[in-house]
Amino acid sequence: MPSLRGIVRFGFPTALQGSIIDISNILIQSYVNSFGKDAMAGVGAYSKLEGFAFLPVISFSMAMSTFISQNLGAGKKDRIKKGMRFGLLCTVLSIEAIGVIVFFLSPLLIKAFNSDPEVIYYGVARAKVASLFYCLLGFSNVTAAVMRGLGKPMAPMITMLVCWCAVRVAVFMTVGQIYHEFLLTCWIYPATWALSSLVYVILYRVYKKQGLY
């Protein structure tokens, strides 16, 4: 039973976070759909590119949670600090390098999925805005993984639900109704990545003062 409670304690917040983020993305997609089928196709093509770009983040996130928790249990805080720095640096640099490639090659990459000029326009517009901010996306996700490894699964869950769900949906339900512009759907993602990154930096400092790592 203690093991089951531990699994639920650490697994449920992550599962809930993923589910609610997916629901918020559905609501955001409905806003994208209001710009027509070309916008839908363009954003869909870009999303596939972002999925590839996100693979290194997923890999590092899984590794960081395991590495941090193992060393926390062993009481090796010096290894935790080194692992955090190395993991964050590798993640941010790798995904930002991919972001630069996407930024410059986005017309060709989007065209690989759909050659319609209007579709390419919407896909490239989204890529040009988001790709150079992939470092924030990587930082937020790996930091969340680190905090789960430190035994703080609720902190990243609340941060993601507020920054990536509540804020996005609130913006589209308010500003989006007045300012019906496709670029709003592009900038909302880097903006909320930056917001979550700021919250994580603050949490890092709080946990460091508490002597957690």
C-alpha positions in Angstrom: 0.0 0.0 0.0 2.8 2.5 0.8 4.2 1.9 -2.7 0.8 2.3 -4.3 0.3 5.6 -2.5 3.7 6.8 -3.7 2.8 5.9 -7.3 -0.5 7.7 -7.1 1.1 10.7 -5.4 3.7 11.2 -8.1 1.8 9.8 -11.1 -1.6 11.4 -10.7 -0.5 15.1 -10.9 1.5 14.4 -14.1 -1.4 12.5 -15.6 -3.9 15.2 -14.7 -1.6 17.9 -16.0 -1.3 16.1 -19.4 -5.1 15.6 -19.7 -6.1 19.1 -18.9 -3.4 20.6 -21.2 -4.8 18.4 -24.0 -8.3 19.7 -23.3 -7.1 23.3 -23.4 -5.4 22.6 -26.7 -8.7 21.4 -28.1 -10.3 24.8 -27.1 -7.4 26.7 -28.6 -7.7 24.6 -31.8 -11.3 25.7 -32.1 -10.1 29.3 -32.2 -7.6 28.4 -34.9 -10.4 26.7 -36.9 -12.2 30.0 -37.1 -9.5 31.2 -39.6 -10.5 28.5 -42.1 -9.2 25.2 -43.4 -5.9 26.6 -44.6 -5.1 27.8 -41.1 -6.1 24.4 -39.7 -3.9 22.6 -42.2 -1.0 25.0 -41.7 -1.0 24.7 -37.9 -1.5 20.9 -38.2 1.7 20.7 -40.4 3.6 22.8 -38.0 2.5 20.7 -35.0 4.1 17.7 -36.6 7.4 19.6 -36.9 7.1 20.7 -33.3 6.5 17.1 -32.3 9.8 16.1 -33.8 11.6 19.0 -32.2 10.1 18.0 -28.8 11.6 14.5 -28.8 14.9 15.5 -27.2 13.0 17.3 -24.4 11.0 14.1 -23.7 14.1 12.0 -23.5 15.9 14.4 -21.2 12.8 14.9 -19.0 12.5 11.2 -18.4 16.2 10.8 -17.6 16.3 13.8 -15.3 13.4 12.6 -13.1 15.0 9.3 -12.6 18.5 10.7 -12.1 17.4 13.3 -9.6 15.2 11.0 -7.5 17.9 8.3 -7.3 20.5 10.8 -6.1 18.0 12.5 -3.7 17.4 9.1 -2.1 21.1 8.5 -1.9 21.7 11.9 -0.3 24.1 13.0 -3.0 23.1 16.6 -3.4 26.3 17.5 -5.2 25.4 15.1 -8.0 21.9 16.5 -8.1 23.2 20.0 -8.8 25.6 18.9 -11.5 23.0 16.8 -13.1 20.5 19.6 -13.1 22.9 22.0 -14.7 24.1 19.5 -17.3 20.5 18.3 -18.2 19.1 21.8 -18.5 22.0 23.0 -20.6 21.8 20.0 -23.0 18.1 20.3 -23.3 18.0 24.0 -24.0 20.9 23.9 -26.4 19.6 20.9 -28.4 16.0 22.1 -28.8 17.1 25.7 -29.6 19.4 24.3 -32.3 16.4 22.5 -33.7 14.4 25.7 -33.4 16.9 27.7 -35.5 16.7 25.0 -38.2 12.9 25.1 -38.1 13.0 28.9 -38.3 15.1 29.1 -41.5 13.8 26.0 -43.2 10.1 26.3 -42.2 8.9 27.0 -45.8 10.5 23.8 -47.1 9.5 21.8 -44.0 5.8 22.9 -44.1 5.8 22.3 -47.9 6.7 18.7 -47.3 3.3 18.2 -45.7 1.3 20.5 -47.9 2.2 22.5 -51.0 -0.7 24.9 -50.9 0.6 28.4 -50.7 -2.0 29.5 -48.1 -1.3 26.5 -45.9 2.4 27.2 -46.1 1.8 30.8 -45.1 0.0 29.8 -41.9 2.4 27.1 -41.0 5.4 29.3 -41.6 3.8 32.1 -39.6 3.4 29.8 -36.6 6.9 28.4 -37.0 8.6 31.8 -37.3 7.1 33.0 -34.1 7.5 29.9 -31.9 10.7 28.2 -33.1 13.2 30.7 -31.7 11.6 30.3 -28.3 12.0 26.6 -28.1 14.6 27.1 -25.3 11.8 28.2 -23.0 9.7 25.2 -23.9 12.6 22.9 -23.1 13.5 24.7 -19.9 9.9 24.5 -18.6 9.5 20.8 -19.3 12.8 19.7 -18.0 12.5 21.8 -14.9 9.1 20.2 -14.3 10.8 16.8 -14.5 13.5 17.9 -12.1 10.9 19.0 -9.6 9.1 15.7 -9.8 12.4 14.0 -9.2 12.9 16.2 -6.1 9.6 14.9 -4.8 7.5 18.0 -5.6 5.0 16.8 -8.3 2.3 19.3 -7.3 4.4 22.4 -8.1 4.9 21.7 -11.9 1.3 20.5 -12.2 -0.1 23.7 -10.8 2.4 25.8 -12.8 1.5 24.1 -16.1 -2.2 24.2 -15.4 -2.2 27.9 -14.7 0.4 29.1 -17.3 -0.4 26.7 -20.1 -4.1 26.1 -19.6 -5.9 28.8 -17.6 -3.9 31.7 -19.1 -4.2 30.6 -22.7 -7.9 29.8 -22.5 -8.6 33.1 -20.6 -6.7 35.1 -23.3 -8.7 33.5 -26.2 -12.0 34.0 -24.3 -11.3 37.7 -23.7 -8.7 39.3 -26.0 -9.3 36.7 -28.7 -12.9 37.7 -29.0 -12.0 41.4 -29.5 -8.8 41.0 -31.4 -9.5 38.2 -33.9 -6.0 37.8 -35.3 -4.1 34.6 -36.3 -0.8 35.9 -34.8 -2.5 35.7 -31.4 -2.6 31.9 -31.8 1.2 32.0 -32.6 2.4 34.3 -29.8 0.3 32.8 -27.0 2.6 29.8 -26.8 6.0 31.6 -26.4 4.3 34.0 -24.0 3.1 31.2 -21.7 6.4 29.3 -22.1 8.1 32.4 -20.8 5.6 32.8 -17.9 6.1 29.2 -16.8 9.9 29.5 -17.1 9.8 32.6 -14.8 7.7 30.7 -12.2 10.2 27.7 -12.3 13.2 30.0 -11.7 11.4 31.3 -8.6 10.6 27.8 -7.4 14.2 26.7 -8.0 15.4 29.5 -5.7 12.8 28.7 -3.1 13.8 25.0 -3.0 17.5 25.8 -2.9 17.0 28.0 0.1 15.1 25.2 1.7 18.1 22.9 1.2 16.2 20.5 -1.0 19.2 20.3 -3.3 
